[in-house]
């Protein structure tokens, strides 16, 4: 007889804090600015976050072992180019589509996920990110209100 085991959704530890960042900076430039302004050491992960064969989101992380805090910067946007074949006189057209990691927060460019940080450290880093000149705004998000927060658990 075949036994099926299911992992409960309650098994995952999804208690983390989240900072939403609005900025026009590219992912590497945003990481550099946050590292410089906040004193973090975020580095690009070996593999991006893949939700689908075409959807890939850049991820930068740092495990601060001294303070026992795990920082993760993830892009909320993925631009996918699709070639639309043309049956007429013109060449094939290229269509550009933007997908989002957290669909209910399409206006956000990046999320800084913070695991196990004290409230004072979290608030201080949030103020530091808002001081970055190319950051339009940064604010804390209540993770309980996000429908697709499972996309941030990796």
N, C-alpha and C positions, 0 to 999 in steps of 0.2 A: 504494500500500500504506500502511496506517495504522500508525504507530509509537506504542507506548505507553511512556511513561517513568514509572518508579516512584522515589519518593524513599525511600531507606533510612531505617529508624528510627535508625540510627547517625548520621545527618546532624545530628540535633537535639542541641544542647548542653544536656544535662540535669544538669549538675554545679552544683547549688545546695544551700544548707543550708536547713533547715526547722525552724521553731519552732511547736509545737502549743500553742494557748492555750485554756484552759477558763475561760469567763466568762459571766455573764448579761447583760452590757452589750450594748446595741444597737451596730450597726456604726459609726455616727458617734461614739458615746461611747467606744468602744474605740479608735478612731483618735485621738481627742483625748487620751485617757489615754496612749497610746503616744507620741504626739508630745510631750506635756508631760514625761513621765518619761524618755524615751530621747533627746530632742533630735532627733527625726526631723521631717520635713515631709511626711508622707503626705497626699495629696489624692485625692478620689474621681476615678476615671477617667471619661471622657466616656461610655463604654459599659461596661455590666456584662458579665460573662462569661456567655454564653448557650450552654448545652450542648444545649438542646432548645427548642422554641417555648415551653414552659411553665417551663423551668428557667433561673433567672437568679440569679447569685451576685454580690454586691457586691464591688468590687475598688478598693483604694486603693493608689497607688504613689508613689514618689519616687526620682528618679535623683540620687544624691549624687555630683556630678561632682568635688568636691574629693577624695574618697576612692575614687572609681571603684567605688561599690557601688550596686546597684539593689535597692530594697526594695519588696516587694509584700505587702500585707495582703489576704487573701481570706477571705470567709466560707465555712464548710464546710456551712452549712445553708440550704436554700431551702424556705419554706413555701408550699404551693400549695393554694388553696381550690377544691374541685370541687362543683358543684351536682348533686345527685342528684335527678332528677325523681321525684315521688311520684304514683302512680296512684290514690291513695286520697283520703280526706277531708282529709288534712293537707297543708300547704304543702310545697314542695320543701325537702329537707334539704341542708345544706352540710357537706361532709366536708373535713377538713384533713389534708393529707399532708405529711410532712417528707422531703425528698430531701437527699442528701449529695454533695458534690463528690468526696470521698475516702471511698468506701463502707466500707472496712475500718477506718476511724477515725471512726465515727459519734459517739463521745463528745466529739470535739474541736469547739469552736465556731469557731475561726479558725486560719488558718495564716499565719505570717509567713515569706515566702520571701525568702531573702537570696542574691543573686548576687555572687560575687567578693569576699567579705569575709574578712579575716584571722580566724584562730581567736580571738585575744584580743578583737577587736571584737565578734565573734559572742557570745562568753561574757559580755562586759560588758553587752550589750543584753539577753541572756537574764536576767541577774540583775536588771536594771532593770525588765523586764516583770513579774517575780515580786514586785517591791516595790509594784506597783499594787494598791491596796486591794480593788478589785472583781475582780481576777484570782484565780481559785481556784488554778490552777497553770499553769506554762508549762515546757516541756521540749523538748529537741532530739529530732528524729526522724531515723532513718537512712532516707534516701530510697531506698536500694537495696531495702528490704524492702516498699515500697509497690507494690501491683499496679496501681493506677490513678494513678500519678504523672504520666502523660501529660496528665491534666486540669489539672495545674499548669503546663504549658508553654504559654504564650500570649504 
